[in-house]
């Protein structure tokens, strides 16, 4: 990849990315990570984006992703402006389009946005000159999460070619599941989805699955011999009635318990995008156990976002 | 195209600079070498080996990528690939010898010094280069120089090293129209 130029103006979803583009982000993440973690470094930032403005526009609840982007932007010395819908003009009825146009007019060169509507980031990207990074849009995509999961899995498993990774839980409402599929499959991994049929898209449970993906409703069979598992948050705020019999039953059938972890290959790691419903989709002892890479995901997330900000901020269209 | 330094000239220059670096300080144990990617790191490795052979000391050796510290990022028009920086020792109170292939405007060295002080507070930073071609834009000078070469601003000084390019040679390519 060395010498190949980055040409994308936005990061909206990884479903149309080449493997080379994914690799480039992961390689740059590898270089950004020591800025945050190298014990010999006393200053945990670099001046790369000095004088550039990054706007964080979060129109949906978020702690870790927003803070992660903020830390990433600050580690590159960018100026960060935070906008949330609560307390903003959105509450006065301003449209999404008018809000982002205003943010752009105020000098935002990179717009990081989260929105409850799938496709919101694309809608905005089509209408502004800023670079847009999708930090999660509805059920659609969360590309930096897919990239950080790929990065975290690679540091643990090495080359992902032929590795079998289970994505467990509420697949239907999960933009993380979609972004994980669109990042891990191009890197050669095979995905086994597992979860209640009511929480898997109809087309997928009827066999029309993306390449490299299979669906196994039985959690134990899905996990047997797997190389890693990504447990998904049960998105209680997106549940319609009737999808689940009860949380207890869900936890029993698809919750990631220590017994289920033991079904995987020896030492296989456990990931979760957070925030966790401990005791529902993941047992507390698993979440905080020796196989858990959940804290590592948080640190790696900052480095991935530094890499993405760096590539967009210094690419020709925004520079 | 003119050859400025042959393979033998490169070898002699490195041998001499290796001696100079140690001569300058009575206690070489405080010295560490840091090469600037992508050819200064190779030169730093050679200096390290030469000092080890001459003095029997194994100086700390690091490699520095200065991309995130450049002052021309908004001008070059593409995202340059950042490579790893490897400084596996504390720089506090050390005499750091920065090593690069060509000293020109001084901007790379400015960026390198900014990067180094983010790792701590060295006692001193010195500079060793294989070629000094002039045309400084910042108040920076080298402590150890392989060869001083008068050049035109538009000329191209090309350093080839065995480890990267398969041969040791420094060439001068004259500008088509002198700047």
Interface residues (C-beta under 8 A of the other chain):
Chain A: X1 X2 X3 X4 X5 X6 X24 X27 X28 X30 X31 X32 X34 X35 X38 X40 X41 X42 X43 X45 X46 X47 X48 X76 X310 X311 X312 X313 X314 X315 X316 X319
Chain B: X65 X67 X68 X69 X73 X74 X76 X77 X78 X79 X80 X81 X82 X83 X84 X85 X87 X88 X89 X90 X91 X114 X115 X117 X118 X119 X120
